[in-house]
Amino acid sequence: HPAGRGGDETAYVILYQLQGRIFLKAWGGFRDGYSDETLEGLANIAKLHRIGHVLIESNFGDGMFQKLLEPVMVRIHPTTLEEVRAQGRKELRIIEDLEPVLNQHRLVIDAGAARADAKAATADERDQRFSLLYQLTHLMKEKGSLRHDDRVDALAHGVRWFRETLARDSAQAEAEHLAKERSEMVRDFAKRYG
């Protein structure tokens, strides 16, 4: 989630998926916009966590962030970069993306990362608004309910991507299963009557 203007941060979340659950391993942010430190920091985090797919919100800079990040990623940790575009009112979109996963207890949050987030938020009250857990627990449907929502927005983008990917994967698996069943039925028919 690239930083725009107004004190936002370039936020990231590290997500994995296994057996219908989404695992939130790590998160954080950079407050220096599109700087080399931010770009290299993101690439090094992707390398550390062996990330195979990176989503980039394209709303800011019309794809500029991806153009800046791509050569850095190629040098440090080559991986797939994909732009996603946010549509609709932010608060409602985030809640719509996260609520089903949270209600079904399908988001598993790394305990160590949660403790570090809480510790950073309590150490400096000004930093509390940049805490993912703070953003997650204080988000409301009302416009502007959070002063900073970059991390929870990044989480929502990732969760949506996994939900859409899981839906596509299950539809593809069902189609493959039906095709296999049809082939077996044709084979059985041919054996009996052919």
N, C-alpha and C positions, 0 to 999 in steps of 0.2 A: 504494500500500500504506500506509494510514493507520497512524499510530503508536498502539499500545495503551499499556500501562503498562510500567514496568521499564526505562526508558532506550532504548526502541526509537526508530526514526525513521520519519518519513513519507517513504517512498522512492518514487522515480519512475524509470522508464526510458522512453526515446524509441525506438520501433521503427517501421520501415517494412518493407514487403514488396514484392518485385519478382521476377518470374520464378522463383518457388519458393524464394527465399532470404529470410531475415529479417535486416534490417540494424539493428544496435544502434548508434544514433547518439550518444546521450548518456544519462547517468544521474546520480543524486545523491540527496540526502535533506535533510530539515529535521528538527531535533531539538527543536522547540518546539511539538509537538502540533498542535492545531487553531487556532493563532494566526492573526491576520489576515496576518502576514508569510508564513506558510506557504501560506495559501490564495491570496494575491496572487502569491506566488512561483511556485506551480504554474500559475496562469492565465497568467502572463507567459512561462513556459517553453513552455506549449502554444502561445501566440501566436507566439513566436520560431520554433518549429519547424513552425508551420502544421498543428498536430495536428487531425484531423477526428473522432477517436473517443477518448474517455478511459474507461479501465476503472478501477473503484474496488472494492477488496476490501471487502465489506460485513460481514465477521466482527466488526469492532469497532464498537460504537455502533449496531448495527441500522439502518444507513442514515443515521445522523446526519451522517457526513462528507460524503456527497453533498448533503444538505440545506444544509450550510454552504458547500460549494464552488459549488453551482449558481448562486447570485446573483452571485458573484464572477466566475465564468466568463462569465455573460451580459454583465456589464459590460465585461470585458477581452477575451475571446475566445470568442464563442458557438460551442459544439460539442456533439456528442452525448456524454452521460455514461451509462455503463452499469455497473451493479453486478454483480460476480461474487462467488461464494461459494466459499471453499476448503473442501474436504472431505477427510478422511483425514489420516493422519499426515504432517506437513509435509515432513520430509526425503524420505520415499518419493515423495510427490506431486511435489515439485520435481524430483527425479531422473527420475521417469517423464515429466515434461513436457519436460525439457531434453535428456535422453540421446539420443533419436532425432535431434533436430535437430543436436546436436553430432557424433554419429557419422557423419551424412551430410554433414557440413561445410556445413550450410545456414545457420549463424549467422555473419554477417560483422560483426566488431566494429571500430568506428571507431578507427583507430590513434592519433589525437590524444587522443581521450577515454580510451583505455587508458593512454597515457603520463601524462596528468593524474591518473588514478586511482592509478597506481603511485607517482607522485611524492608525492601526498597521503598515501599509506599509509606511505611510507618517511620522510616528514618528521616524523611523529608516530606512534610505534608504537601508541599508544592508539587512534588513528584507523584503524589497519590493519583492525580487525574490521568497520569500516563500508565497506571497499573491496569493490566488486562482484567484482573479479577474485579477491580473497582469498576471499570467500564462495564463489565458483564453484569454485575449486580446492581448497577445504578441506571442502566439504560431503560428508558420508558418510551412509550409511543409518541409522546409530545415532541414536537420539533425543537431541537436545541436542548434536549434533556441532559446532554453531556457536553462539556466544553471541549473535551478531546475524546474522540472515539476511534482513532486510527487503528488501535490493536484489535478491538472487538470487530471492527469492520474487516480487517484482514482475516480474522478467524471466520467470519461469516462467508467471505469469498471462498476460503478453503473448504469449509463444510459444504457449501453449495456445490463446488466442483466435485467433491467426493460423492455427494448424493446423486448428482447427475450421472457421474461415471458408473456408480453402482447400479443405477436404474438401467443405463445402456447395457452394462455387462449382463445383468439378469435377463433383459429382453433378448440379447444375443444368445445367451445360454439356452433360453427357452426355445428360440427359433432353431438352434442347432439340435436340441433334443428332439423336437418335432420332426425335423428333417431326417434324423437318424431313425426314429420310429417308423416313418414312412418308408425309408429304404429297407428296413427289416421286414415290413409288411409285404412290400413288393417282392423281396427275395423269397419269403415264405410262400407267397402265392405262386411264384414261378416254380418253386420246388414241388408244390402239390399238384399243380395243374399244367405244368409246362413240359 
